[in-house]
């Protein structure tokens, strides 16, 4: 197999010069560039990633750590849409994605920093990683460029990005109030994730700001899964005073709440209004179609990619906190009451 060292020897130049030609660097004369390209063509040389990275000292690879709190893997619509737009941007700049496994293996390094260095990635994207992960401390202190989504990781080379969870929740609560609802329950993850915490905080702030009644039995725990929404709604249906509306901190929990209501003969959007957060594809197809808070997932992936590319390109780039706007999507699951 022909290597860049074979090309360099035949052309009478250094391997670094050959790599510069491969990467389009301007500091190679036209004569030398033409000679190297001619020899590569004659030998049918196909450059490897290692050859391309020799001059740049980069692997042209971005590592992705994803921990799935809803146990649906890459099929989850939120992750799929974010990663698709992220991949389009970094791929356009010549980078490949390396998806790290969750499994710990013998004789392999553990922790985000060690695994990133072992695979020689140029930067990292973190999605769905809990704040409690012990490996985050070392990563935040490292010099590895990192962008995290829905995780407030703070470090000298670590930026993070998330939707406006507080603002989106407060907008949802105002929307429910404007439709006549004053008795509003909450189903969500209160402390486990940054988005869950912020959506719970937005709910509590709205109760105070809008002068709405608080009932401890109207605050129920869920972990973003359909099952948890189903179980939470079953508990809610057992309390002495029912709310007229339920705000769920994810669409999957709202869909689970639909099922619990339907099992006891109650109609979502008529007997009890239900609102979600995310605007996954399924939200428009369930019955009734789900009124929700839309996250701009494609924009999140795109902005995360641009931020990571800049962190990788500039050692002096300060970390950034990026907030992406949300919007209310009105469908059929919220009714107006007098």
Buried (B, 14 or more C-beta within 10 A) or exposed (E): EBBBEBBBBBBEBEBEBBBBBBBEBEEBEEEBBEBBBEBBEEEEBEBEEEBBBBBBEBBBBBBBBBEBBBEBEEEBBBBBBBBEBBBEBBEEEEBEBBEBEEEEEEEEEEBBBBBBEEEEBBBBBBBBBEBEBEBBBBBBEBEBBBBBBBBEBEBEBBBBBBBBBBBBBBBBBBBBBEBEBBBBBBBBBBEBBBBBBBBBBBBBBBBEEBEBEEBEEBBBBBBBBBBBBBBBBBEBBEBEEBBBBBBBBBBBBBBBBBBBBEEEEBBBBEEBBBBBBBBBEBBEEBEBBBBBBBBBBBBBBBBBBBBBBBBBEEEEBEBBEBBBEBEBBEBBBBBEEE
